[in-house]
Amino acid sequence: MRGIQTNDDGTIMVEGAERTLTYAPRLVTLDDGTTVAHESQGGEMTSVWAADLGGDWFVEVAHLGDGPVGGELVMTATHIGLDETVRYVTIGDLWADELPSVVPPSWPVAVDLALGLMEGEVHVVGADITKDDVETLHQRLLGALHG
């Protein structure tokens, strides 16, 4: 069955008519062995990468800024159906339940940009979170950064 699912290991798989993609917070792997990672994680991507998985699935992967680790990737997967288009967004390791003692200045900026991807009808996948949770995280990060 084609579609999008979260695996037991936390990775997200998007299966199109021709290709399958597996998303992890800092590494994307296609079924042909192609990998995508930010240059800070040993990859070649600097900002954005996209792929048509065939038929009805299109995926965009972006590095919006460093979070708690660095090189975190955000993925938008779009399913184009006959009657509707549905978008899914995952922010990977930009999400944190608990904040570290030091918040990198780029982290709240990256989360703010990720919120921009969540406009309109969109499903947040991966962590069990909503857009409201991401907005709350953004405010917590700003508070930790600016006091």
Salt bridges, closest charged atoms under 4 A:
ASP56 OD2 - ARG2 NH2 3.07
ASP56 OD2 - HIS79 NE2 3.13
ASP66 OD1 - HIS63 NE2 2.98
ASP93 OD2 - ARG26 NH1 2.21
GLU119 OE2 - LYS131 NZ 3.36
